[in-house]
Amino acid sequence: MNFGRGPPVVLNVGGTRYSFSREVLKDFPLRRVSRLHGCLSEQDVLEVCDDYDRERNEYFFDRHSEAFGFIMLYVRHGHLRFVPHMCELSFYNEMIYWGLEGSHLDYCCQRRLDDRMSETCTYYAAEEPRGEPGGGPEGKGRRPPGAEGSKWLERMRRTFEEPTSSVAAQVLATVSILFVIVSMVVLCASTLPEWRAPENRSMEEQSRYTAESVREPSGIIEAICIGWFTAECIVRFIVSKNKCEFVRRPLNIIDLLAITPYYISVLMTVFTGENSQLQRAGVTLRVLRMMRIFWVIKLARHFIGLQTLGLTLKRCYREMVMLLVFICVAMAIFSALSQLLENGLDLGTKNKDYASIPAACWWVIISMTTVGYGDMCPITVPGRILGGICVVSGIVLLALPITFIYHSFVQCYHELKFRSARYSRSLSAEFLN
């Protein structure tokens, strides 16, 4: 196969040769092949290919020849499909080697690849840099000064950040989950009438952290849980590599939101004391205590499902914004029309529930997202026809961005499963050693 003019450059892929000019080599669609144009020495060439023949100007790649033939068809015609009777994951591995991604595949083959990766829980991540702990044999035997301390900090960091990285990390994650569950049970039980003090204190007095409330079982349990969460957060902050990045992480922000209300409530009680003029602070204290519900989100550190949900929302914020825009536009249109048909026109019957457009917005949002509560309903024939159109439009608008969010959810799940499996393998190695 000859592409262009000039001195030929030969690619030998698994025994199949391809010849083309060096001008074509410069702007070749495959990144690995185009890197040959910038090689200045034979050593640079051998970092890209497996062997090089200077006399023939031939570059040898020990790769699958039939798979590369289909990749060359993509270079020529712009369509990339799987090789018949070849594993999808093997072909995808060849694509990554030559510098292609899953998005270059045709849509039908992308769906096949997603299904295959979902069955095997496989994710192809970037190669880890050499010389890092566990990065390969290159890093063995060469430990710079302070390597022991860095290794200890890295082990501590993985213990607190990755629950599946070691036995100690699993024990620590189990204890943290137990504390979260206990704190949630105490929070829910504290709202029961049977849980309140027998002397029937007022709500302001119940929200205060006085000496008597601290001695109660709920106060003791809450103090222990807060102490554990505070110590865990402090240790994770100390062993973190980048302190600024640690503070910006969403899960760490949630930890701070769950811990700080307790200390703020204690400080407010200490400074206000029993002054009757500051009893209104009891409402603020109750709000701060109820912020303990954020502890439930701490479970995202230990469950892949919650991590997948958060990562999907982070990556699909454009689709989520698009969905909200669709709903807002439809809500503005249908609320104005429903208010006009039910109350604005002088047809002899006026529906007081649709007295204003803001009131009609409630009916529109409930009708578009659910089957409706029934607290508001149109009574005129034009209003009922508009209501039917509103319900059908809500189903269509909500279904449009779901496909993009679903594919992102599958990809995020594969990534997290791959990372969890990698740490599980290191855990198995720890058991064997």
C-alpha positions in Angstrom: 0.0 0.0 0.0 1.5 3.3 -1.1 0.4 6.7 0.2 1.8 9.8 -1.5 5.2 10.4 -3.0 8.8 10.6 -1.9 11.2 8.2 -0.2 9.0 5.4 1.3 8.6 4.7 5.0 7.7 1.1 5.7 5.6 0.0 8.7 5.8 -3.7 9.4 2.9 -4.6 11.7 2.9 -8.3 12.6 4.3 -9.2 9.2 2.1 -7.0 7.0 4.0 -4.1 5.4 2.6 -0.6 4.7 4.5 1.9 2.7 4.0 5.7 2.5 5.9 8.9 2.2 7.5 10.8 5.2 5.2 13.8 4.5 2.2 11.6 5.3 4.0 10.4 8.4 4.0 13.9 9.9 0.3 14.3 10.1 -0.7 10.7 10.4 -4.1 10.2 12.3 -2.5 7.6 14.6 -0.5 9.2 17.4 2.0 6.4 17.8 2.8 6.5 14.0 3.0 10.3 13.9 5.5 10.2 16.8 8.1 8.6 14.5 8.4 11.9 12.6 9.8 13.6 15.6 12.4 10.9 16.5 15.9 12.3 16.2 17.9 9.1 17.0 17.5 5.4 16.8 17.0 5.2 20.5 14.0 7.5 20.2 12.6 5.3 17.4 12.9 2.1 19.6 10.8 3.8 22.3 8.0 4.0 19.8 8.3 0.7 17.9 9.7 -2.7 18.7 12.5 -2.8 16.1 14.0 -0.7 13.3 15.9 -1.7 10.1 18.0 1.3 8.9 18.8 -0.2 5.5 15.2 -0.7 4.5 13.9 2.3 6.6 11.4 -0.2 8.1 9.7 0.1 11.5 8.5 -3.1 13.1 5.6 -3.3 15.5 4.8 -6.6 17.2 1.0 -6.1 17.2 -2.1 -7.8 15.7 -1.9 -7.3 11.9 -5.6 -7.9 11.2 -6.6 -5.4 13.9 -4.2 -2.8 12.4 -5.8 -3.5 9.0 -9.2 -2.4 10.3 -7.6 0.6 11.9 -6.0 1.6 8.6 -9.5 1.4 7.1 -10.5 4.0 9.6 -7.6 6.1 8.5 -8.8 5.9 4.9 -12.5 6.0 5.2 -13.3 7.4 8.7 -15.3 4.4 10.0 -13.9 2.2 12.7 -15.5 -1.2 13.5 -14.6 -4.3 15.4 -12.7 -7.2 13.7 -15.1 -10.1 13.2 -14.4 -13.1 15.6 -12.0 -11.0 17.7 -12.6 -10.1 21.4 -13.8 -6.5 21.8 -11.5 -5.9 24.7 -8.5 -7.1 22.7 -9.3 -4.8 19.8 -9.9 -1.9 22.2 -6.4 -2.6 23.6 -5.0 -2.4 20.1 -6.8 0.9 19.6 -5.3 2.4 22.8 -1.8 1.3 21.6 -2.1 3.1 18.3 -3.6 6.2 20.0 -7.4 5.8 19.4 -10.2 6.0 21.9 -13.6 4.4 22.2 -15.3 7.5 20.8 -13.7 6.8 17.4 -15.7 3.6 17.1 -19.1 3.6 15.3 -22.1 3.9 17.6 -23.1 0.2 17.3 -19.6 -0.9 18.2 -19.5 1.6 21.1 -22.6 -0.1 22.6 -20.9 -3.5 22.2 -17.8 -2.3 24.0 -19.9 -0.8 26.8 -21.8 -4.1 27.3 -18.5 -6.1 27.2 -16.8 -3.9 29.7 -19.9 -3.9 32.0 -19.8 -7.7 32.0 -16.1 -8.0 32.8 -15.9 -4.8 35.0 -12.8 -3.8 33.0 -11.5 -0.3 32.6 -8.3 0.8 30.7 -6.6 3.5 32.7 -3.5 5.5 31.9 -0.2 3.8 32.8 1.2 4.7 36.3 4.4 6.6 36.3 7.5 4.6 36.8 9.5 4.9 40.0 6.4 5.2 42.3 5.6 2.7 44.9 4.3 -0.4 43.2 5.1 1.1 39.8 7.4 -1.8 38.6 10.8 -3.2 39.0 12.5 0.0 37.9 12.0 1.6 41.3 13.4 -1.3 43.3 16.7 -1.0 44.9 16.8 2.8 44.6 15.4 4.6 47.6 16.2 8.3 47.9 16.7 10.0 51.2 13.5 10.1 53.2 11.9 7.3 51.2 11.0 5.4 54.4 9.1 8.4 55.7 7.4 8.9 52.4 6.4 5.3 52.2 4.9 5.4 55.7 2.9 8.5 54.8 1.7 6.9 51.6 0.6 3.9 53.5 -1.2 6.0 56.0 -2.8 8.0 53.2 -4.1 4.9 51.5 -5.3 3.5 54.8 -7.6 6.5 55.3 -8.5 7.3 51.7 -8.9 3.8 50.1 -10.9 1.3 52.2 -9.9 -1.7 50.1 -6.1 -0.9 50.1 -5.2 -3.0 53.2 -6.6 -4.9 56.1 -6.1 -1.9 58.4 -8.0 0.3 55.9 -10.9 -2.2 55.9 -11.0 -2.3 59.7 -10.9 1.5 59.9 -13.7 1.8 57.3 -15.8 -0.7 59.2 -15.4 1.3 62.4 -16.2 4.6 60.6 -19.4 3.0 59.1 -20.5 1.9 62.6 -20.0 5.3 64.0 -22.1 6.9 61.2 -24.9 4.3 61.7 -24.9 4.9 65.5 -25.0 8.7 65.1 -27.9 8.5 62.6 -29.9 6.2 64.9 -29.3 8.6 67.8 -30.4 11.5 65.6 -33.6 9.8 64.5 -34.4 8.6 68.0 -33.8 12.0 69.6 -36.9 13.3 67.7 -39.2 10.7 69.2 -41.5 11.9 72.1 -40.4 9.0 74.3 -36.8 10.1 74.0 -37.3 13.5 75.5 -36.4 14.3 79.0 -39.1 13.5 81.6 -39.2 17.0 82.9 -40.6 18.2 79.5 -38.0 20.9 78.8 -38.7 23.5 76.1 -37.3 23.1 72.6 -34.7 25.9 73.3 -33.5 24.1 76.4 -33.3 20.8 74.6 -31.2 22.3 71.9 -28.6 23.6 74.4 -25.5 21.7 75.2 -25.6 22.1 79.0 -23.8 20.0 81.6 -27.0 18.0 82.2 -27.5 17.3 78.4 -23.9 16.1 78.0 -24.3 13.6 80.8 -27.4 12.0 79.1 -26.8 8.9 77.0 -27.6 10.7 73.7 -25.1 13.5 74.6 -22.4 11.0 75.5 -22.9 9.0 72.3 -22.9 12.2 70.2 -19.7 13.4 71.8 -17.9 10.1 71.1 -19.0 10.1 67.5 -17.9 13.7 67.0 -14.6 12.9 68.6 -14.0 10.0 66.2 -15.0 12.0 63.2 -12.8 14.9 64.3 -9.8 12.7 64.9 -10.2 11.0 61.5 -10.5 14.3 59.7 -7.4 15.7 61.4 -5.3 12.6 60.6 -6.4 12.6 57.0 -5.5 16.3 56.7 -2.0 15.7 58.2 -1.1 12.8 55.9 -2.5 14.5 52.7 -0.1 15.5 50.0 -1.7 18.8 49.0 -3.5 20.6 51.9 -5.3 23.0 49.6 -6.6 20.2 47.4 -7.7 18.4 50.5 -9.9 21.3 51.6 -11.4 21.6 48.2 -12.6 18.0 47.9 -16.4 17.6 48.1 -16.3 14.7 50.7 -14.0 16.7 52.9 -16.2 19.7 52.8 -19.1 17.5 53.8 -17.1 16.2 56.7 -16.5 19.8 57.9 -20.2 20.6 57.5 -21.1 17.6 59.6 -18.5 18.3 62.4 -18.5 22.1 62.8 -22.2 22.5 63.9 -21.5 20.6 67.1 -18.6 22.9 68.1 -20.6 26.0 67.0 -23.5 24.9 69.1 -21.3 24.3 72.1 -19.7 27.7 71.8 -23.0 29.5 71.3 -24.3 27.8 74.5 -21.2 28.7 76.4 -21.4 32.4 75.4 -25.2 32.8 75.7 -25.6 30.9 78.9 -29.1 31.0 80.3 -29.8 34.5 79.2 -33.5 34.7 78.3 -32.9 37.5 75.8 -30.9 35.0 73.6 -33.5 32.2 73.6 -34.1 32.8 69.9 -30.7 31.3 69.3 -32.4 27.9 70.1 -33.8 27.8 66.6 -30.3 28.3 65.2 -29.0 25.5 67.4 -31.6 23.1 66.3 -30.8 23.8 62.7 -27.1 23.2 63.4 -27.8 20.0 65.2 -30.0 18.8 62.3 -27.0 19.3 59.9 -25.7 16.0 61.3 -27.7 14.4 58.6 -24.7 15.1 56.4 -22.9 12.2 58.1 -24.9 9.9 55.9 -23.0 11.2 52.9 -19.8 10.1 54.6 -20.8 6.6 53.6 -19.8 7.5 50.0 -16.2 6.8 51.1 -17.0 3.2 51.5 -19.6 2.3 48.9 -19.0 2.4 45.2 -22.7 3.1 44.4 -22.6 6.5 46.1 -19.2 7.3 44.6 -20.6 6.5 41.2 -23.6 8.8 41.8 -21.4 11.7 42.8 -18.9 11.2 40.0 -21.7 11.0 37.5 -23.3 14.2 38.7 -19.9 15.9 38.5 -19.3 14.8 34.9 -22.9 15.3 33.7 -23.5 18.8 35.1 -24.0 20.1 31.6 -26.7 17.5 30.9 -28.3 18.3 34.3 -28.3 22.0 33.5 -29.9 21.3 30.1 -32.6 19.2 31.8 -33.4 22.0 34.3 -33.5 24.5 31.4 -36.0 22.3 29.6 -38.2 22.0 32.7 -38.0 25.8 33.4 -39.0 26.7 29.9 -41.9 24.3 29.8 -43.0 25.4 33.3 -43.1 29.0 32.2 -45.1 28.2 29.1 -47.6 25.8 30.7 -48.1 27.9 33.9 -49.0 31.0 31.9 -51.4 29.1 29.6 -53.1 27.2 32.5 -53.6 30.5 34.5 -55.1 32.1 31.4 -57.5 29.2 30.6 -58.5 28.5 34.2 -58.7 32.0 35.7 -57.8 34.7 33.2 -60.6 34.3 30.7 -64.2 35.3 31.7 -65.8 32.0 30.9 -68.2 31.9 33.8 -66.1 29.5 35.9 -62.9 30.6 37.6 -60.5 28.2 39.3 -59.1 29.9 42.3 -56.2 27.4 42.5 -54.8 29.1 39.3 -55.2 32.6 40.5 -51.6 33.5 39.6 -48.8 32.2 37.4 -46.6 31.3 40.5 -49.4 29.2 41.8 -49.8 27.5 38.5 -46.1 26.7 38.4 -46.6 24.3 41.3 -49.2 22.3 39.3 -47.0 22.3 36.2 -43.8 21.0 38.0 -45.8 18.3 39.8 -47.6 17.2 36.6 -44.4 17.0 34.6 -42.3 15.1 37.1 -45.0 12.9 38.8 -48.5 11.7 38.4 -49.8 14.7 40.4 -50.9 15.1 43.9 -54.5 16.0 43.1 -54.5 19.2 45.2 -54.8 21.3 42.1 -56.5 20.2 38.9 -58.0 22.0 35.9 -61.8 22.1 35.6 -62.3 23.6 32.1 -62.1 21.5 29.0 -59.3 23.6 27.5 -57.4 23.4 30.8 -57.7 19.6 30.9 -56.4 19.3 27.3 -53.5 21.5 28.3 -52.9 19.3 31.3 -52.6 16.2 29.1 -50.1 17.9 26.8 -48.2 19.1 29.9 -47.9 15.5 31.3 -46.8 14.0 27.9 -44.3 16.9 27.4 -42.8 16.2 30.8 -42.2 12.5 30.0 -40.5 13.4 26.7 -38.3 16.2 28.2 -37.2 14.1 31.1 -36.3 11.2 28.8 -34.1 13.2 26.4 -30.9 13.7 28.5 -31.2 10.3 30.2 -29.1 8.5 27.5 -26.1 10.7 28.1 -26.3 10.4 31.8 -26.6 6.6 31.6 -23.5 6.2 29.5 -21.6 8.5 31.9 -22.9 6.4 34.8 -21.6 3.2 33.2 -18.2 4.7 32.5 -17.9 6.0 36.1 -18.9 2.7 37.5 -16.2 0.9 35.4 -13.5 3.3 36.6 -14.4 2.9 40.3 -14.6 -0.8 39.9 -11.2 -0.9 38.3 -9.7 1.1 41.0 -11.3 -1.0 43.7 -10.1 -4.2 42.0 -6.6 -2.8 41.8 -6.5 -2.2 45.5 -8.0 -5.6 46.2 -5.1 -7.1 44.3 -2.7 -5.3 46.5 -4.6 -6.5 49.5 -4.3 -10.1 48.3 -0.6 -9.6 47.8 -0.4 -8.3 51.4 -2.1 -11.5 52.6 0.3 -13.7 50.6 3.4 -11.8 52.0 
